[in-house]
Amino acid sequence: MSTEHSGLPRGIDHVGVTVPDINAAIRFLEEAFGAVALYRNVTRTRPQKGPETEKILGLPQGTAVIEMCMMALGHGPGIELFEMKGPDQREAARPCDWGLQHFAVYVDDIHAACHRFREAGGTLLTEPQGQPSLEAAPGNMFCYGRTPWGMIVELISTPHQERFNDIAPMDRYQPLPRATPNKGSDA
């Protein structure tokens, strides 16, 4: 391994999301995005709580991790769902608040993806629209939606990345096309 890359990340492994009801969130992600629940690392019968958990995760005193489930989402980073209970919990942050404001999922057919999102219980903030400015090109579209628990998700499709890739120091990441997964394969 070259020392010039020592300590540098390969990329994003997963995004952690706290939800009020983990089973409802799993169903939503499965129905809206075809996500797959991989495993539950924390369960209701063995929650994580106490001073050590609070210190490790930076939680307020008295907060417990009730359940945690790692979800696969196509070829991109995973989504690690947490259901926690604790004092002074708040609803999802607004996009203008500091911190993680949304995550984006790449889709090939944005209209079909928006339909699935609605059918799964999400609310679209607008209809799909063309990408602005440097990202504008035929078929480059986006749409923001709100999950049933209030978090913002962007649906995005950028089949034509030439305009911005031509001027960027490296090409923007684009997930590989989705394939039917077979355990043990690279799909």
N, C-alpha and C positions, 0 to 999 in steps of 0.2 A: 504494500500500500504506500503510495506517495505521501510524504510528510506534508506537502503543500495542501492536501485535502484533509489532514488529520483534524478530527473534531468537527468537520463540516457535515451538515445533514445531507442525506440522500434526497429527502423530500418530506412531505407531510405523511405521517403514518395513519393518524386518525384525528377526528375532531370530537371532543367530549361535549355532550349536551345533557343538561339536567331537565327532566320532564316530570310533570305531576303524576302520571300514571304510565309506568313502563310498558305494560301490556298493550294499552291503547296506542302508545307511540310506536311500538313494534309493528302492530297491525297497520298503522298509517304508513310507515316507511315501506312495508312489504307491498301494500296496495298502490301507493303513489309512485314508488320508484323500483319495485321489484327487488328490494333489499332482502338480504338473507340473514337471519339471526344465527350467528356462529356459535356462541357459547355465553353462558351466564357465569360470570366470575364471582359475583356476590349474589346471594339469594336471601329471600325473606327468612329462611330458617337459620341463616348464618350472616346476619348483617355486619357491617363494619361500623364500629362506633367507639367512643372513648377518646381520651386525651391524645393518644398516639395517632389515631385516624384524623382527628381534628388538626393536629400539627402537620402531618404529612400532606393533607389536602388543603390546608389553609381555611378550615371550616370554623364557623362560630361554635362556641361551646354548646354542647347539647345536640349537635347535628349528627344524624346517623345516615349512612349509605344503606338504604334498604335493599336495593337490587342494582345490578349493573349487567348490561348485555352488549357485547361487541357485535356490530352489524357490518356485513360486507355490502358494498354499493358499487356494482360494476367493477371496473378496473382501477378505480380511484382509491383514495384514502378511506379507511373505515369510519364508522360513526359509533362512538362508545356512549351508550345511553346510561344515564344514572337516574334512579329515583331516590331522592333524599327527603328526609323529614327533619325539620329543625326550627329554631326560633327565628322570627323576622324574615321568613322566606318572602320573595317578591316575584311578581309575574315577569315574563320575558322582557328583556331590555328592548328599547326602541332603536331603530337603526342610527339615530343621532346620538345615542349614549355611548360612552367610552367602552371599549372592549369588543369582543367578537360581535359583529352586527348581523352577519348572515353567512351561510355557506351556499355555494353554487353547485348545481348538478348539471353535467353536460348531457344533452339529449339530442337525438338525431331528428325527431319529429316533435317540434315544440307544441304544436296544436294537440297532438295525441297525449303528450306529457301533461299539458294543462288540464285536459279532460280527466286523466287518471288522478291528478292532484285534487281536483274538485270532487270526484267520485269517492276518493278516500277520506274526504272530510275537510280538506284544506280550502282556503279562500284566496282567490287571485286578487291582487291589488289593482291590476289592469289586465287588459288582453295582451297577448304577445305583440311586441313591436320591434321594429328594426333597431339594430345597434347604432349608436350615435358616433359621429366624428371619425376617428381613425379606424374604428372597428366596423364601420358601415361597409356592407357588401351584400350582394344577393344571398338571401338565406340566413344571414347573420341576424339572429333575433334573441330577445330576452324577455323575461316576465318575472316579476316578484310575486310571491304568495306567502300567506301566513298559515302555519301549521295549526292543528286544533288546539295546541297548548300555547300559541301566540308567537312562536319563533319565526323569523323571516328566512325564507329559502328562495334562491334565484334559480330559475330554469333558464339555461343558456344553450344556444347552438351557434357555433361559429365555423361553418364548413370552409369559409374563405378567410384565411388568416394572413394572406400574402402582404397586405398593406402594412400591418404592424410588425410582422416577422421580418420584412425586408429592412426595417430601420432599427430593430431591436438587436442587442448584442447576442441574443440566443433566441431560438424559437419558443413561443409560449407553449406550455404543456397542454396537450389535448389527449384525453383518454382514448384508448384503443376502442374500436367498435365492440359492442356487447356481443357475447356468444353464450351459448348454453353451457354452463359450467359442469365440468366432470371432475369429481374429487380426484386429486392426484395429477390433474393436468394444469397447464398454465392459463387456462381460460378464466 
